[in-house]
Amino acid sequence: MDYEKEFLEALNFTKEILNEKHKFVIDNSRFLTDKTLENISSFINKEIISLNLSKDDFFAKCFQINYLFIDKIKSFLKCDVFYTVGYIIMENDKIFYTPKDKLANFLTFGYGSAKINLHAWLTLPTLEIIDLTFSTTYAILHKKPDMMGLVVTKHPSDLTGGLSYHPQIIGFEYFKKIGVLFEI
């Protein structure tokens, strides 16, 4: 399935389960060009240093780190940035996957002691993805040190190596509604 269709379905699903509507208009241009990629990489590195974050701070902290950077990236790129929650497929394996019916049930019954098996990243109006944490988490879990500290900054159609992103919920209100609060 293509990212645009899944993102629009995630917007509808979010509206359906949370009664929360996000204004979203697809922009067919690209924010993440060669020039802006250099600039955003430098910007992100400066922010990481100013916040005194280490690569270890990015391990299994996708909810917090991407939330922390949403307004910073919005201001830097001068565009809307959407906190996106879902799962990843890497080399044909679903990673951080929770079926939508279970996500909806968490709203009714809470998540109790269930593990929240989701991933968060940022989506631009161009549908380009900025993911500050996946590479480091994957590197640590799969002993691939060459992936440590990398940031995914690509349009979904440009992703390679069997990597794909699959949005399910847009926004971070979902976590508040099910009683998951995270520290920044």
C-alpha positions as CSV (number, residue, x, y, z in Angstrom):
1,M,0.0,0.0,0.0
2,D,1.3,3.5,-0.7
3,Y,2.2,5.9,2.1
4,E,-0.3,8.6,1.0
5,K,-3.2,6.3,1.1
6,E,-2.2,4.9,4.5
7,F,-1.6,8.4,5.9
8,L,-5.1,9.5,4.8
9,E,-6.5,6.4,6.3
10,A,-4.7,7.2,9.5
11,L,-6.2,10.7,9.5
12,N,-9.6,9.1,9.1
13,F,-9.0,6.5,11.8
14,T,-7.7,9.2,14.2
15,K,-10.9,11.2,13.5
16,E,-13.0,8.1,14.0
17,I,-11.5,7.0,17.3
18,L,-10.6,10.3,18.9
19,N,-13.0,12.7,17.2
20,E,-9.9,14.7,16.4
21,K,-9.4,16.2,12.9
22,H,-6.1,17.4,11.6
23,K,-6.0,19.9,8.7
24,F,-3.8,18.3,6.1
25,V,-3.2,19.3,2.5
26,I,-0.7,17.3,0.4
27,D,2.1,19.4,-1.1
28,N,3.6,17.7,-4.1
29,S,6.9,19.6,-3.8
30,R,9.8,18.4,-1.7
31,F,11.2,20.0,1.5
32,L,14.0,17.5,1.8
33,T,16.2,18.4,-1.2
34,D,20.0,18.0,-1.2
35,K,20.5,21.5,0.1
36,T,17.9,21.3,2.8
37,L,19.1,17.9,3.9
38,E,22.5,19.4,4.7
39,N,20.9,22.2,6.6
40,I,18.4,20.1,8.5
41,S,21.2,17.6,9.4
42,S,23.3,20.4,10.8
43,F,20.2,21.9,12.6
44,I,19.3,18.5,14.2
45,N,22.9,17.9,15.3
46,K,23.0,21.4,16.9
47,E,19.7,20.8,18.7
48,I,21.0,17.4,20.0
49,I,24.1,19.0,21.3
50,S,22.1,21.9,22.9
51,L,19.8,19.5,24.6
52,N,22.8,17.4,25.7
53,L,21.4,14.2,24.2
54,S,23.5,11.2,23.5
55,K,22.9,8.5,20.9
56,D,21.7,6.3,23.8
57,D,18.9,8.8,24.5
58,F,17.4,7.8,21.1
59,F,17.1,4.1,21.8
60,A,13.5,3.1,22.2
61,K,12.4,6.7,22.8
62,C,10.6,7.4,19.6
63,F,7.5,8.9,21.3
64,Q,9.5,11.3,23.3
65,I,12.3,12.3,20.9
66,N,10.0,12.9,17.9
67,Y,7.6,14.9,20.1
68,L,10.5,17.0,21.4
69,F,11.6,17.9,17.9
70,I,8.2,18.5,16.2
71,D,8.0,22.2,16.9
72,K,11.7,22.7,16.2
73,I,11.5,21.1,12.8
74,K,8.2,22.9,12.1
75,S,9.9,26.2,12.8
76,F,13.1,25.3,10.9
77,L,11.3,24.1,7.7
78,K,8.4,26.6,8.1
79,C,5.8,24.0,7.4
80,D,3.3,21.8,9.2
81,V,4.8,18.7,10.8
82,F,2.6,15.8,11.7
83,Y,3.4,13.5,14.6
84,T,2.8,10.1,13.1
85,V,2.3,6.8,14.9
86,G,2.3,3.3,13.3
87,Y,4.7,0.6,12.4
88,I,7.6,-0.2,10.1
89,I,8.3,-3.0,7.8
90,M,12.0,-3.9,7.6
91,E,13.1,-6.7,5.4
92,N,9.6,-8.1,5.3
93,D,9.2,-8.1,9.2
94,K,6.6,-5.9,10.8
95,I,8.2,-3.9,13.6
96,F,6.3,-2.1,16.3
97,Y,3.0,-3.4,14.9
98,T,-0.3,-3.3,16.7
99,P,-3.6,-4.0,14.8
100,K,-6.0,-1.1,14.5
101,D,-8.8,-2.9,16.4
102,K,-6.4,-3.3,19.4
103,L,-5.5,0.4,19.2
104,A,-9.2,1.3,19.3
105,N,-9.8,-1.1,22.2
106,F,-7.1,0.6,24.3
107,L,-9.3,3.7,24.2
108,T,-12.2,1.8,25.7
109,F,-10.4,-0.5,28.1
110,G,-7.0,1.2,28.6
111,Y,-3.8,-0.6,27.8
112,G,-3.4,-2.1,31.3
113,S,0.0,-3.8,31.4
114,A,0.0,-4.4,27.7
115,K,3.1,-3.4,25.9
116,I,2.6,-0.5,23.6
117,N,4.1,-1.8,20.4
118,L,4.1,1.3,18.1
119,H,6.6,3.6,16.6
120,A,6.4,7.4,16.1
121,W,8.0,9.6,13.4
122,L,7.3,12.9,11.8
123,T,5.5,13.5,8.4
124,L,5.7,16.6,6.4
125,P,2.9,17.9,4.1
126,T,5.0,16.5,1.2
127,L,4.6,13.1,2.9
128,E,8.4,13.1,3.5
129,I,9.4,11.3,6.7
130,I,11.8,12.5,9.4
131,D,12.5,9.7,11.9
132,L,15.0,10.6,14.5
133,T,15.1,7.3,16.4
134,F,14.5,4.2,14.3
135,S,18.0,3.7,13.0
136,T,19.6,3.9,16.5
137,T,17.0,1.6,18.0
138,Y,17.5,-0.9,15.2
139,A,21.3,-0.6,15.4
140,I,21.3,-1.5,19.1
141,L,18.7,-4.3,18.8
142,H,20.4,-5.9,15.8
143,K,24.0,-5.1,16.5
144,K,24.5,-2.9,13.5
145,P,26.7,-0.1,14.7
146,D,26.9,1.6,11.3
147,M,23.2,2.6,11.7
148,M,23.8,4.4,15.1
149,G,22.7,8.0,15.1
150,L,21.3,8.0,11.5
151,V,18.1,10.0,10.9
152,V,15.7,8.8,8.2
153,T,14.9,11.9,6.1
154,K,13.2,10.6,2.9
155,H,10.1,10.5,0.9
156,P,8.5,7.1,1.3
157,S,9.0,6.4,-2.4
158,D,12.7,6.8,-2.0
159,L,13.2,4.4,0.9
160,T,15.4,1.4,0.1
161,G,16.6,-1.8,1.7
162,G,13.1,-3.2,2.4
163,L,12.2,-0.3,4.7
164,S,8.7,1.1,4.7
165,Y,6.6,3.2,7.1
166,H,2.9,2.5,7.8
167,P,1.0,5.3,9.6
168,Q,-2.0,4.3,11.8
169,I,-2.7,7.4,14.0
170,I,-1.9,11.0,13.5
171,G,-1.1,13.2,16.6
172,F,0.0,12.4,20.2
173,E,-3.4,12.9,21.8
174,Y,-4.0,9.1,21.5
175,F,-1.4,8.5,24.2
176,K,-3.1,10.9,26.6
177,K,-6.5,9.3,26.0
178,I,-5.3,5.8,26.8
179,G,-3.4,7.0,29.8
180,V,0.2,6.7,28.5
181,L,2.2,9.7,29.5
182,F,5.8,10.0,28.6
183,E,8.5,12.3,30.0
184,I,10.4,14.5,27.7
